[in-house]
Amino acid sequence: MSASQDKFQGAIERRTENRILGRFAARLRQSAGKPLAVSVYDLSARGFCTEWPHRLSVGDRVWLTLDRIESLAAIVSWTTDFAIGCKFERPLHPATLNTIADSSDRR
């Protein structure tokens, strides 16, 4: 496990919801910002964890884009250094989560 993934392990272990762990290639942007490439380390129907190179605050709105899925609006729930955990504004349908798991470019 990389140092980046270690940051998320405590939060991941406290979760009871089905989660997809790995490194998913994605793009993330803030309001009025340009999308940047990120790796999503933890994904569930309700949210995700990733690294982000800029400071964000709890409550900030972001948009996550994964392959073949339209941009998903989310709210920052927690931050640690340059890692963030976000909650989707609308939970993903289980079929959408399965599509992401089956078709995303996991690294």
Residue frames relative to the residue before (quaternion, step in Angstrom):
aa qw qx qy qz dx dy dz
M 1.0000 0.0000 0.0000 0.0000 0.00 0.00 0.00
S 0.4234 -0.7174 0.4979 0.2412 3.57 -0.91 0.93
A 0.6683 -0.4824 0.3774 0.4222 3.56 -1.29 0.24
S 0.6173 0.5507 -0.3421 0.4457 3.57 1.06 -0.75
Q 0.6881 0.4729 -0.2889 0.4685 3.56 0.90 -0.88
D 0.5686 0.5995 -0.3818 0.4142 3.61 1.11 -0.59
K 0.6012 0.5832 -0.3519 0.4178 3.59 1.05 -0.77
F 0.7370 0.4413 -0.2188 0.4628 3.53 1.02 -0.86
Q 0.5093 0.7103 -0.4116 0.2583 3.58 1.13 -0.57
G 0.6495 0.5222 -0.3315 0.4422 3.63 0.88 -0.83
A 0.6762 0.4767 -0.2908 0.4805 3.58 0.89 -0.89
I 0.6409 0.5289 -0.3273 0.4499 3.57 0.97 -0.80
E 0.6796 0.5097 -0.3012 0.4332 3.58 0.86 -0.92
R 0.6560 0.5147 -0.3172 0.4518 3.62 1.12 -0.51
R 0.6086 0.5799 -0.3464 0.4164 3.58 1.23 -0.25
T 0.2656 -0.7669 0.5635 0.1542 3.56 -1.08 0.74
E 0.5553 0.6247 -0.3770 0.3990 3.59 1.24 -0.36
N 0.5843 -0.5583 0.4447 0.3861 3.58 -1.17 0.56
R 0.0501 -0.8055 0.5897 -0.0309 3.52 -0.84 1.05
I 0.2767 -0.7134 0.6165 0.1854 3.52 -1.23 0.58
L 0.1230 -0.7994 0.5868 0.0388 3.54 -0.60 1.17
G 0.3882 0.6770 -0.5519 0.2939 3.55 -1.08 0.75
R 0.4537 -0.6188 0.5272 0.3651 3.54 -1.19 -0.56
F 0.0728 -0.8066 0.5866 -0.0091 3.54 -0.32 1.29
A 0.3910 -0.6877 0.5589 0.2487 3.56 -0.91 0.91
A 0.1185 0.7858 -0.5925 0.1320 3.57 -0.85 1.00
R 0.3006 -0.6891 0.6113 0.2472 3.52 -1.39 -0.07
L 0.0846 -0.7890 0.6082 0.0191 3.57 -1.02 0.82
R 0.0210 0.7940 -0.6076 0.0034 3.55 -1.04 0.72
Q 0.4058 -0.6526 0.5860 0.2569 3.48 -1.34 0.51
S 0.6846 -0.4140 0.3644 0.4765 3.59 -1.29 0.06
A 0.8558 0.0667 -0.0914 0.5049 3.56 -0.97 0.96
G 0.5799 0.5825 -0.3864 0.4185 3.60 1.17 0.39
K 0.5254 -0.5961 0.4970 0.3487 3.51 -1.32 0.25
P 0.5043 -0.6431 0.4703 0.3329 3.60 -1.02 0.70
L 0.1401 -0.7715 0.6167 0.0693 3.54 -1.08 0.81
A 0.5297 -0.6154 0.4765 0.3371 3.56 -1.13 0.63
V 0.0199 0.7772 -0.6274 0.0436 3.57 -1.00 0.92
S 0.3208 -0.6752 0.6121 0.2581 3.51 -1.37 0.12
V 0.2382 -0.7432 0.6109 0.1331 3.56 -0.82 1.04
Y 0.2401 -0.8144 0.5190 0.0990 3.57 -0.66 1.15
D 0.7862 0.1345 -0.0170 0.6030 3.55 1.16 -0.59
L 0.0386 0.8107 -0.5779 0.0851 3.56 -0.64 1.13
S 0.0403 0.7676 -0.6390 0.0293 3.55 -1.03 0.83
A 0.6984 -0.4372 0.3387 0.4544 3.56 -1.27 -0.01
R 0.7469 0.4226 -0.2158 0.4659 3.60 1.09 -0.60
G 0.8320 -0.1076 0.0847 0.5377 3.61 1.13 -0.31
F 0.2795 -0.7504 0.5807 0.1469 3.52 -1.37 -0.21
C 0.2492 -0.7185 0.6227 0.1841 3.54 -1.39 0.24
T 0.0985 0.7835 -0.6067 0.0908 3.54 -1.05 0.81
E 0.4750 -0.5911 0.5395 0.3658 3.53 -1.35 -0.02
W 0.0433 -0.7772 0.6275 0.0150 3.55 -1.19 0.60
P 0.4160 -0.7730 0.4233 0.2243 3.61 -0.64 1.07
H 0.7105 0.3961 -0.2548 0.5228 3.62 1.24 -0.10
R 0.5634 -0.5921 0.4497 0.3603 3.55 -1.18 0.52
L 0.0353 -0.7608 0.6480 0.0097 3.53 -1.02 0.89
S 0.3193 -0.7331 0.5689 0.1925 3.53 -1.25 0.40
V 0.6067 -0.5183 0.4429 0.4088 3.53 -1.22 0.49
G 0.7566 0.3442 -0.2782 0.4813 3.56 -0.88 0.98
D 0.5141 0.6262 -0.4300 0.3983 3.60 1.24 -0.25
R 0.3553 -0.7257 0.5539 0.2008 3.56 -1.13 0.72
V 0.0158 -0.7802 0.6248 -0.0265 3.56 -1.03 0.92
W 0.2616 -0.7337 0.6015 0.1771 3.55 -1.35 0.26
L 0.1785 -0.7783 0.5989 0.0600 3.53 -0.88 1.08
T 0.0668 -0.7825 0.6184 0.0284 3.56 -0.94 0.91
L 0.0866 -0.7630 0.6405 0.0093 3.52 -0.86 1.10
D 0.6763 -0.4844 0.3487 0.4317 3.59 -1.19 0.42
R 0.8722 0.0968 -0.1088 0.4669 3.52 -1.07 0.94
I 0.6579 0.4443 -0.3148 0.5203 3.60 1.22 0.24
E 0.4820 -0.6570 0.4862 0.3156 3.60 -0.92 0.83
S 0.6702 -0.4960 0.3582 0.4202 3.58 -1.21 0.41
L 0.2192 -0.7803 0.5801 0.0813 3.52 -0.99 0.96
A 0.3265 -0.7472 0.5469 0.1899 3.58 -0.67 1.09
A 0.0315 0.7933 -0.6052 0.0588 3.55 -1.04 0.86
I 0.3155 -0.7173 0.5919 0.1890 3.53 -1.32 0.40
V 0.4708 -0.6641 0.5007 0.2944 3.59 -0.93 0.90
S 0.2179 -0.7968 0.5575 0.0818 3.57 -0.77 1.14
W 0.7892 -0.0560 0.0554 0.6091 3.56 1.12 -0.69
T 0.1332 -0.7648 0.6240 0.0889 3.52 -1.30 0.44
T 0.0026 -0.7500 0.6614 0.0038 3.53 -1.25 0.63
D 0.7910 -0.1181 0.0293 0.5996 3.56 -0.42 1.20
F 0.7602 -0.3119 0.2444 0.5148 3.58 -0.49 -1.14
A 0.5029 0.5808 -0.4606 0.4446 3.56 1.11 0.69
I 0.0802 -0.7982 0.5960 0.0361 3.55 -1.10 0.71
G 0.1883 -0.7198 0.6532 0.1406 3.49 -1.31 0.53
C 0.0759 -0.8253 0.5593 -0.0158 3.56 -0.79 1.02
K 0.2781 -0.7319 0.6020 0.1569 3.53 -1.21 0.67
F 0.4430 -0.6871 0.5066 0.2739 3.57 -0.83 1.01
E 0.5263 -0.6262 0.4680 0.3344 3.57 -1.07 0.72
R 0.7581 0.1051 -0.0730 0.6394 3.57 1.17 -0.66
P 0.4575 -0.6893 0.4746 0.3006 3.61 -0.69 1.00
L 0.5152 -0.6365 0.4834 0.3096 3.53 -1.16 0.67
H 0.4883 -0.6115 0.5316 0.3242 3.54 -1.13 0.67
P 0.5979 -0.5895 0.3901 0.3780 3.64 -0.98 0.72
A 0.6308 0.5278 -0.3429 0.4538 3.62 1.01 -0.71
T 0.6317 0.5183 -0.3310 0.4720 3.60 1.04 -0.72
L 0.6400 0.5156 -0.3211 0.4707 3.57 0.97 -0.85
N 0.6472 0.5080 -0.3170 0.4718 3.60 0.99 -0.79
T 0.6241 0.5334 -0.3347 0.4626 3.59 1.02 -0.80
I 0.6463 0.5090 -0.3168 0.4721 3.57 0.95 -0.88
A 0.6665 0.5118 -0.3052 0.4480 3.58 0.87 -0.94
D 0.7237 0.4582 -0.2420 0.4559 3.56 0.97 -0.88
S 0.8191 0.3062 -0.1309 0.4670 3.59 0.97 -0.76
S 0.5347 0.6359 -0.4265 0.3575 3.62 1.13 -0.24
D 0.5069 -0.6362 0.5017 0.2943 3.49 -1.26 0.60
R 0.0749 -0.7968 0.5994 0.0165 3.57 0.00 1.27
R 0.2619 -0.7690 0.5671 0.1359 3.53 -0.94 0.96
